[in-house]
Amino acid sequence: MTKKKAFVIDHELLSPLSIGKENIIPALRENKISDGPIEGFSTDGLPFQNGAEIRTALTEYYQNESDAIKKLCGVDRKFELMAATMGLYQSRLQKLLPNLTPERTGVILGLGAEHMPLKDYESEMIGFIEQKQNAVCELIAHLNSNGTEYSHLASPYDIYANYLAKKFNAKAFQHTILTACVSSTQAIAQAYDAISRNEADVVIAGGVDSIINLVALISFGKLGVIAETTEDVMCKPFDTNRKGTTAGEAAGLAIIASEKFVKENNLTPIAQLLGYGNTLDAFKITAPDPSADGMKRAIKSAINKSEVETQQFDYYYAHGTGTRQNDATELKAFKEAFENHANKVPISTTKDRHGHAIAAAGIQEFSLLLEMMKHDFIPSNLNIENPIDKDLHLVKSNLNQRINYALTANFAFGGINTVLAVKNEK
């Protein structure tokens, strides 16, 4: 069976760098850094005081939602980010909806782990405990007695994808992916599969996550991947003095469509998904395989499936977390995959600008890549002073340069590796 082509026809992003996709390139050109003191909760006593936080109030973007959703947004940061992203997309959604066939429209969303905001219900919890009841169970039952499908505590993981499915009237399927740092990258990859196999005409793919909360920050900090807050420490991907990443948050979506849908609706696609690579290290839950075999296989698989020659790729958008193990292993994988062409390809990451959004890292960087392609722009590695590999083209200054073919990579805890191959359709 001949595979169908998969095109990107639109996208939207909510990021510490940019409220909406229109502001992405100005932020990149200005070398904006979102890292700063966390405002959403107290970090007293923690070695991690800073994060890449969306500090803009978001209520105006979901003011037309129901009271139940507004209340949920007040206690669930991920849902608030998703609802605000839909608010940004709302005017374009109204233009797209008449062209969608519900039974041929699906949703695939990458999602981060649940964070139960028990501190918001402290008085209720104490009351249940004093009555010698199971406080959490009673609280969930109490909060779910509002007659809606939305819980204000311990929401089921598919509630976010269901929310999007209702917005887009998508009835073909809805999937939720929880694979840490590759969650939304895999959502885009699975959207490509659904289109190429003719399972859908349109797929809404994306992700949402925030580790700007006490539980997540402490958890990732104990894994040794968050840079401690001191005057001389910053997120420095690919630098010999790198000491960790910056906690982040983001939400975004991309509309992936078939060639048939594009032609029937006289659309101009932004980019084409050419394929992807997806591998598993099976090495260690908290560290990449130092041989870089899994990462290398993911990169080579994406290249092979794209049917584009290795030397035609003119940008590698790196995962580049700024952690000790990831950066060195990723560059080793890249060199082995690209072989003689490795030193000719510009390499950069943007996590030094917007932090690590974990499950939303893939969609955030995919959205940034689409804007880079549109504006012929390659961002630099901002804080690199002493590169760990002097043979490679680790970009040190912003480039005004066209991107024809790019790879964008994300590598997750558990040794999960996903790489997308993307063609510029501009």
C-alpha positions in Angstrom: 0.0 0.0 0.0 1.4 3.4 -1.0 1.8 5.7 2.0 -0.2 9.0 1.9 1.6 12.3 2.5 1.2 14.1 5.7 1.2 17.9 5.8 1.2 20.5 8.6 -1.5 23.1 7.8 -1.5 25.1 11.1 -0.1 25.2 14.6 -0.3 27.2 17.8 1.9 27.5 20.8 1.8 28.8 24.4 5.4 29.0 25.7 7.5 30.9 28.2 9.0 32.5 25.1 5.8 33.4 23.4 2.0 33.8 23.9 1.1 32.6 20.4 3.1 31.6 17.5 3.4 35.1 16.0 5.8 36.2 18.7 8.2 33.2 18.5 10.7 34.6 15.9 11.0 38.0 17.6 11.7 36.3 20.9 14.4 34.1 19.3 16.0 37.0 17.4 16.2 39.0 20.6 17.8 36.0 22.4 15.1 36.1 25.0 15.7 33.9 28.0 12.6 32.9 30.1 14.5 31.6 33.1 13.7 33.6 36.3 12.5 33.3 39.8 9.4 31.0 40.1 6.3 33.0 41.0 3.6 30.2 41.1 4.6 28.8 44.5 7.2 29.2 47.2 10.6 27.7 46.6 12.0 28.6 50.0 14.5 26.0 51.2 15.0 24.5 47.7 18.2 24.7 45.7 16.1 25.3 42.6 14.6 28.8 42.7 14.3 29.5 39.0 12.2 28.2 36.2 11.0 29.0 32.7 7.5 30.0 33.7 4.7 31.5 31.7 4.2 34.6 33.8 1.4 36.2 31.8 -2.2 35.8 33.2 -4.1 33.4 31.0 -7.7 33.9 32.1 -8.6 36.1 29.2 -7.9 33.3 26.7 -10.5 31.0 28.2 -13.0 33.5 29.5 -15.7 32.1 27.2 -15.4 28.6 28.6 -18.0 27.0 31.0 -17.8 27.6 34.7 -16.7 24.0 35.3 -13.7 24.4 32.9 -12.8 27.8 34.4 -12.8 26.2 37.9 -10.7 23.3 36.6 -8.2 25.8 35.1 -7.8 27.3 38.5 -6.5 24.1 40.0 -5.0 22.2 37.0 -2.1 24.1 35.4 -1.9 21.7 32.4 -5.6 22.1 31.7 -5.3 25.9 32.0 -2.4 25.9 29.4 -4.4 23.7 27.0 -7.6 25.8 27.4 -5.5 29.0 26.8 -3.9 27.5 23.7 -7.4 26.7 22.3 -8.4 30.3 23.1 -5.5 31.5 20.9 -6.6 29.2 18.1 -10.3 29.9 18.4 -10.8 32.2 15.4 -8.9 29.8 13.1 -10.8 26.9 14.5 -14.1 28.4 13.3 -12.7 28.6 9.8 -11.5 25.0 9.9 -14.5 23.3 11.4 -16.8 23.4 8.4 -14.2 21.5 6.4 -13.7 18.7 8.9 -15.4 15.3 8.6 -15.8 14.2 12.3 -15.4 10.5 11.5 -12.1 11.3 9.7 -10.7 13.6 12.4 -8.6 12.4 15.3 -6.7 13.8 18.3 -3.4 12.6 19.7 -2.0 14.4 22.8 1.2 14.0 24.7 0.7 14.6 28.4 2.8 14.9 31.6 2.2 13.2 34.9 -0.7 14.3 37.1 0.0 16.6 40.0 -2.7 16.6 42.7 -3.1 20.1 44.1 -4.0 19.0 47.6 -2.8 22.3 49.1 -5.8 24.0 47.4 -8.2 21.8 49.3 -6.4 21.8 52.7 -9.5 22.8 54.8 -11.7 20.2 53.1 -9.1 17.5 53.6 -8.8 18.3 57.3 -12.6 18.2 57.7 -12.7 14.7 56.2 -9.8 13.5 58.3 -11.6 14.8 61.5 -14.6 12.7 60.4 -12.3 9.7 60.2 -13.0 9.3 56.5 -10.6 8.6 53.6 -9.9 12.2 52.8 -8.7 11.8 49.2 -11.5 9.5 48.2 -14.2 11.6 49.8 -12.7 14.8 48.3 -12.7 13.3 44.8 -16.3 12.2 45.2 -17.3 15.6 46.5 -15.6 17.5 43.7 -17.1 15.2 41.1 -20.6 15.7 42.3 -20.9 18.9 40.1 -22.8 17.1 37.3 -20.0 17.6 34.7 -17.3 15.2 33.4 -14.6 17.5 34.7 -13.0 16.6 38.0 -11.2 19.2 40.0 -8.9 16.6 41.5 -7.3 13.6 40.0 -8.7 14.0 36.5 -8.4 11.0 34.2 -5.5 11.3 31.8 -7.7 11.4 28.7 -9.7 14.5 29.9 -7.3 16.8 27.9 -7.6 14.9 24.6 -11.3 14.6 25.1 -11.5 18.4 25.6 -9.7 18.9 22.2 -11.9 16.2 20.6 -15.0 18.1 21.6 -13.6 21.4 20.3 -12.7 19.9 16.9 -15.7 17.6 16.8 -13.2 14.8 16.3 -14.8 11.3 16.3 -12.3 9.1 14.6 -10.1 8.5 17.7 -8.4 10.2 20.6 -5.2 9.0 22.1 -3.1 10.1 25.1 0.6 9.4 25.3 2.6 9.5 28.5 6.3 8.9 27.6 7.9 11.7 29.4 10.1 14.0 27.2 9.0 12.4 23.9 5.2 12.4 24.6 4.2 15.1 22.2 6.9 14.1 19.7 5.3 10.7 19.5 1.9 12.3 19.2 3.1 14.0 16.0 4.7 10.8 14.8 1.5 8.8 15.4 -0.4 11.6 13.6 1.9 11.0 10.6 1.1 7.3 10.8 -2.7 7.9 10.9 -2.5 10.1 7.8 -0.1 7.9 5.9 -2.2 4.8 6.5 -5.4 6.7 5.5 -6.9 6.3 9.0 -7.8 10.0 9.1 -7.9 13.1 6.9 -6.9 15.4 9.8 -5.2 14.8 13.1 -4.8 17.4 15.9 -1.5 16.5 17.5 0.2 18.2 20.4 1.0 18.2 24.0 0.8 20.0 27.4 2.9 19.8 30.5 4.2 21.9 33.4 6.9 21.0 35.9 6.5 24.4 37.6 5.1 22.8 40.7 6.6 21.7 44.0 6.3 17.9 43.5 7.7 17.9 39.9 10.5 20.3 40.7 11.7 18.2 43.7 11.3 15.0 41.8 13.3 16.1 38.7 15.8 17.8 41.1 16.4 14.5 42.9 17.2 12.9 39.6 20.0 15.5 39.2 18.8 17.0 36.0 17.7 20.5 37.2 20.5 23.1 37.5 20.7 24.6 41.0 20.1 28.3 41.2 23.3 30.3 41.7 24.7 33.4 40.2 27.1 31.6 37.9 25.0 28.6 36.9 22.7 28.7 33.9 21.4 26.2 31.4 24.4 25.6 29.1 23.6 22.8 26.5 26.7 21.3 24.8 29.1 23.2 27.0 31.8 21.5 29.1 30.5 23.3 32.2 26.8 22.3 31.8 25.1 21.5 35.1 21.5 20.8 34.3 18.4 22.0 32.6 15.7 24.5 33.5 12.2 23.5 34.6 9.6 24.6 32.1 6.0 24.5 30.9 4.2 24.7 27.5 1.2 23.7 25.5 0.8 23.5 21.7 -0.9 21.8 18.9 -0.3 21.1 15.2 -2.9 20.3 12.6 -1.7 17.4 10.4 -3.7 16.8 7.2 -3.7 14.5 4.2 -2.7 15.6 0.7 -6.3 15.0 -0.3 -7.6 17.3 2.4 -5.1 20.0 1.5 -6.0 20.0 -2.2 -9.8 19.8 -1.7 -9.7 22.8 0.6 -7.2 24.8 -1.5 -4.7 25.0 1.5 -1.1 26.0 1.4 0.8 23.6 3.8 3.5 24.9 6.1 5.6 21.7 6.1 5.5 18.1 5.3 6.2 15.3 7.8 8.5 12.9 6.0 8.8 10.2 8.6 10.2 9.5 12.0 12.5 7.2 14.0 11.5 5.7 17.3 13.7 3.4 19.4 14.3 2.2 23.0 17.6 1.9 24.7 16.5 -0.7 27.3 19.4 0.4 29.3 18.4 2.5 32.4 15.3 4.3 33.5 17.1 7.6 34.4 20.0 7.7 31.9 20.7 7.2 28.2 22.8 4.3 26.9 26.3 5.8 26.8 27.0 3.8 23.6 24.4 6.1 21.9 23.1 3.2 19.9 19.4 3.9 20.5 19.6 7.6 19.7 21.7 6.8 16.6 19.2 4.3 15.4 16.3 6.8 15.9 18.2 9.4 13.9 19.1 7.0 11.1 15.6 5.6 11.0 14.1 9.1 10.5 16.5 9.8 7.7 15.9 6.5 6.0 12.1 6.8 6.2 12.2 10.4 4.9 13.8 9.1 1.6 16.0 12.2 1.7 19.8 11.9 1.4 21.7 12.5 4.6 23.6 15.4 3.1 20.4 17.2 2.2 19.5 17.8 5.9 20.5 21.3 6.7 19.5 21.6 10.3 19.5 19.4 13.4 17.2 20.6 16.1 18.7 19.0 19.2 17.1 17.8 22.4 20.0 19.5 24.1 18.9 19.6 27.7 22.1 20.9 29.3 22.5 17.7 31.4 25.8 15.9 31.7 24.7 12.6 30.1 22.2 13.6 27.5 24.3 16.2 25.6 27.4 14.1 25.2 25.4 11.0 24.2 23.3 12.9 21.7 26.3 14.4 19.9 27.9 11.0 19.7 24.7 9.6 18.2 24.5 12.5 15.7 28.2 12.0 14.6 27.7 8.3 14.0 24.4 8.8 12.2 25.6 11.6 9.9 29.1 10.2 9.4 31.2 12.3 7.0 28.4 15.0 6.8 28.2 15.6 10.6 30.4 18.7 10.7 28.5 20.4 7.9 25.1 20.5 9.6 24.1 23.4 12.0 23.1 22.1 15.4 21.3 24.0 18.1 18.8 23.6 20.9 16.4 26.2 22.4 16.0 24.8 25.9 18.5 27.4 27.1 15.8 29.9 26.2 12.5 28.3 27.2 13.5 25.5 29.6 12.4 21.8 29.4 8.7 21.3 29.2 9.0 17.5 29.4 5.9 16.0 27.7 5.4 19.3 25.8 9.0 19.6 24.7 8.3 18.0 21.4 5.4 20.2 20.4 7.0 23.3 21.6 10.2 22.7 19.6 8.2 21.5 16.5 6.2 24.7 16.6 9.4 26.7 16.9 10.9 24.8 14.0 7.9 25.6 11.8 8.4 29.3 12.5 12.2 29.0 11.9 11.4 27.4 8.5 8.9 30.2 7.7 11.4 32.9 8.5 14.7 31.4 7.3 16.2 31.5 10.8 18.4 29.2 12.9 18.8 30.1 16.6 22.1 29.8 18.4 23.1 27.8 21.5 23.0 30.9 23.7 25.3 30.0 26.6 27.9 27.8 24.9 31.4 28.9 25.8 33.5 25.7 25.7 31.8 23.3 23.3 32.1 19.6 24.2 32.7 18.8 20.6 34.8 21.3 18.6 34.4 19.3 15.3 30.6 19.9 15.0 28.8 23.0 13.9 27.3 23.9 17.2 25.7 27.3 16.3 27.2 30.1 18.4 25.4 33.1 16.6 21.9 33.3 15.2 21.8 32.5 11.5 19.6 34.0 8.8 19.5 30.8 6.7 16.9 28.8 4.9 16.0 25.4 6.3 15.0 22.9 3.6 15.1 19.6 5.5 15.4 19.3 9.3 15.5 16.7 12.0 14.0 17.5 15.4 14.9 15.1 18.2 13.7 14.4 21.7 15.0 11.8 24.1 13.2 10.7 27.2 13.7 9.0 30.5 13.5 5.3 30.1 15.7 5.6 27.0 12.9 6.4 24.6 14.2 8.2 21.5 12.0 9.9 18.9 13.2 11.9 15.9 11.0 13.6 13.3 12.0 14.4 9.7 10.4 17.6 8.4 10.4 19.3 5.0 9.9 23.0 4.5 7.0 23.7 2.2 7.4 27.4 2.0 
